[in-house]
Each structure stands twice: as C-alpha cells, then as structure tokens.
Amino acid sequence: MERQNFQVIEMSPVATRKQFETRENGRQEPPSVAEIQGWITSYLAEILEVDTDDIDTRITFDRYGLLVIGMTGDLENWLGCELDPTLVYDFTTIEALAGHLVNALRKCGGDKRTTFSKLT
C-alpha cells in the first residue's frame, strides 16, 4: 500500500483533546488537514486493531461500518466543537472529511458554538 503523506498522531484518540495552537497575534489556529487525517487514521486503526499504514485515507467510510458513527462523537471531543453526525455520509473519505473540517474551522474562527455540517 502506498504510504500517505500525513502526520500520525501517537496517542489514544478517544482520550485526547486537540489543543489549538495560539499564534503570536493571540489567535488560536485550528488543526491542519494532516493532523485531522492523522487523528482519524489513528482512531480507526486503534478500533480495528490494525497498523495505521493499513488505513487508506481515500477509501470510503462505509468500509468501516458503524465504527464511524462513534468516531464523530470522539472527533467532536478532540476538536472541541459540535459535528453533525451525517458529515461522514456527505464527506465519505478521511481526506474529504478532514478538508471540509479544516475549512469549516477556519470560517467559524474558533467559535465552539458552531455546529459543523455539510453547509458549514
């Protein structure tokens, strides 16, 4: 399998919350696409008990079945914001979901009250 170019987060994804980096201007910076991809990849690998190299970011979530439903809640905890549980049906791969979330996080400017959906 071709090695993906993203950072693998070495931790238990369920128990760890993302701390947004604070820039010099005091603004908090959301995670990058690579960080979100790494988190999702680590999460699925841990649940499936496989190596992170066995998770392909371009394969649709339906391959992982109901695991992704629980993943949405844990991803909310990690990001510190609310996610529409149907996002995994609208953005069906790790790459697509990570890209959407980064764009949505940048648009909301860190407002934790925002619910991220397909339209965000």
C-alpha positions in Angstrom: 0.0 0.0 0.0 1.3 3.5 -0.9 2.4 5.5 2.2 0.2 8.5 2.7 1.8 11.9 3.5 0.2 12.8 6.8 1.2 13.0 10.4 0.1 10.1 12.5 -0.9 11.2 16.0 0.7 8.9 18.5 -1.9 8.8 21.3 -5.2 7.3 22.2 -7.6 9.4 20.0 -10.6 8.8 22.3 -8.9 10.3 25.4 -7.1 13.2 23.9 -8.5 16.7 23.1 -6.9 18.9 20.5 -5.3 22.0 21.9 -5.4 24.6 19.2 -2.1 26.4 18.8 -2.0 30.0 19.8 -0.2 32.3 17.3 1.8 35.4 18.2 -1.3 37.6 17.5 -3.2 35.6 20.2 -5.5 33.9 17.6 -5.9 30.1 18.0 -5.1 28.1 14.9 -7.2 25.1 14.1 -5.6 21.7 13.3 -4.3 21.1 9.8 -5.7 18.6 7.3 -2.8 16.4 8.1 -3.5 16.5 11.8 -7.2 15.6 11.3 -6.3 12.9 8.9 -3.8 11.5 11.4 -6.3 11.6 14.2 -9.0 9.8 12.2 -6.4 7.2 10.9 -5.2 6.6 14.4 -8.7 6.3 15.7 -9.8 3.7 13.1 -6.5 1.8 13.4 -6.9 1.6 17.2 -10.5 0.4 17.0 -9.8 -2.1 14.2 -6.6 -3.2 15.9 -4.5 -2.7 12.7 -1.5 -0.7 11.9 -2.1 2.9 10.8 -0.4 2.0 7.5 -3.4 -0.3 6.8 -5.9 2.7 6.8 -6.2 4.3 3.4 -7.4 7.9 3.6 -9.0 7.6 0.1 -11.3 4.6 1.0 -14.9 5.5 1.8 -16.1 5.3 5.4 -18.7 2.6 4.6 -15.8 0.1 4.5 -15.5 0.7 8.3 -19.2 0.2 9.0 -20.8 1.6 12.2 -17.4 2.5 13.7 -17.6 5.9 12.1 -20.8 6.8 14.0 -18.9 6.7 17.3 -15.9 8.3 15.7 -18.0 11.5 15.1 -18.6 12.0 18.8 -15.0 11.3 19.7 -13.8 13.7 16.9 -16.1 16.4 18.4 -14.4 15.9 21.8 -11.0 16.2 20.2 -11.8 19.3 18.2 -13.9 20.8 20.9 -16.8 21.6 18.7 -20.1 20.1 17.6 -20.2 18.0 14.4 -23.3 16.9 12.5 -23.3 13.1 12.7 -24.2 12.9 9.0 -20.9 14.5 7.9 -19.4 11.1 7.2 -22.2 10.5 4.7 -21.5 13.8 2.9 -17.7 13.6 3.1 -17.2 9.9 2.6 -13.4 9.6 2.9 -10.9 10.7 5.5 -9.3 13.1 3.0 -12.7 14.7 2.2 -13.8 15.0 5.8 -10.5 16.4 7.0 -10.5 19.0 4.2 -14.1 20.1 5.0 -13.4 20.3 8.7 -10.3 22.5 8.3 -12.2 24.9 6.0 -15.2 25.0 8.4 -12.9 25.6 11.4 -11.2 28.5 9.7 -14.6 30.0 8.7 -16.0 29.9 12.2 -12.9 31.5 13.7 -12.8 29.1 16.6 -16.4 29.7 17.8 -17.2 26.5 19.6 -21.0 27.1 19.4 -20.9 26.4 15.7 -22.3 23.0 14.5 -20.3 21.8 11.6 -22.4 20.3 8.9 -22.3 19.9 5.1 -23.2 23.6 4.7 -20.6 25.0 7.1 
